[in-house]
């Protein structure tokens, strides 16, 4: 504010006295009664003083009105600023609440990660060795499908990092999922195998999951069944299956119309096989 109070001030009593003097009905009598020059001069001085006090009072009133307007404007600005600060404070509290929730969530995740790493450190080596052993017993086509995941599992086995452990678990689960898919499907593969006389021949192999299947060589007209005994795949020659297997393979290749093909299926039971 640019208001500065005036240097001279008059009392309310003085202003009232002069105002009464000026406005009194006897003013004319004072003027008429003035006879000497000194009295006229004194009366003129009083009139000048009264006018000066009137002007000073008007100036002070204007100054106070200006000051009051400035104070009102500042009060309005202060109220608006208070509202803005209140809104900002409410928004800040919401942000702090959200950050606290995120902090708690992160703390929970970190705790879960630590538990996960501990569990994987305890179980992953045994799981890796078990899958590695199973991998060597799986059919060649399944071994090829799971080779990349087995390599990832072996690379991350001894890592203590959470993300490395996560990759290991994902690789192990992927291998198990691939094995499950293979188990539920009929899979076909080509395999070189040594004959009893030492020669090698190319066979078409049909896997019925991970338990049994058939093999066939069109060139040698050799066929038979395969079965897994828990350790190795056993091949049993049965050339009577050559013709139906040849027909079945042509159907798979799209070279023959689909038709019913009778093939024996081995079903393993706890007491043996049939």
Steps between C-alpha positions, in 0.01 A plus 500: 500500500625848415304688765698715739319686779535881475754674714256733673187385673233695681298380791132425472432776756680762287315396184169509688575841647594651165211332324267651760662835457457493124152361496364691792234752441715752689777492239351802329491683830869421554583640164281805554647555844855504373613858512872505500745362246640263760161349565436461128838333457436265789160405359655437157764277657227301672318462170818385324571252780145367481527451125840333540361265767201423278727418206726293726203307636372433147847389391533268800154358434594429136829347613321276750246397237784412262677311773180314587450407133856368486445305821177353358682404179779335698243317711333371181835387362586335831166314500556378144854396586371313803250313283773413251734381773216293649441333163871442452527352847209263433662391172832455676336282763348283230839470333662407830230238564557354153875495556453327833284234336764450232769477768304234684438312174869514413593382847261206463644418159853514632406264781337261253803522273729416788287199591489394136879518466545301820258234384657477157849474649376204700304324226643610165817284496300181561238605245770572243662161545164324482405675175845436357463129576150491355618687190742221410213249506257701292452429128738683270231735371407607853866538592543741211195702600619541859873543437497881520306502829733238645799718410339802668426294808859380522641853455286652775518211746762650733393863469370670814340794319121518508463551125742216425299273728183614328647411159598159636151432626349615171734268310409205726128568465538532123672160484226339705235664283670375183518150646132520595405602147710218357334253735151598384575490127603261225848608391701399196875490453768363267781306666814323385539167676753218477376162378613166649739451206670833570337702228313823574154574366266792511178430686177694530409498868154575637485580873177451691593739776796397714407136548480320167485525122598345169789498256503431127752485216346509153834416339561189710132419558573469869255607768430450865405656830693707752441534871672675787577286805608790719865485397525435125282478192449138396453422132308184414487398138161401359500508122125435490466870587689609188192527277266679745780733607583582139132582439486710819811698399352569156187636671716725717686623190172568319574239234199283589142551606439477876380155598498276804838339569521225762821511703576325828548717807697393806349599832727488803364405838655477842535121481643497149404575142236377260 
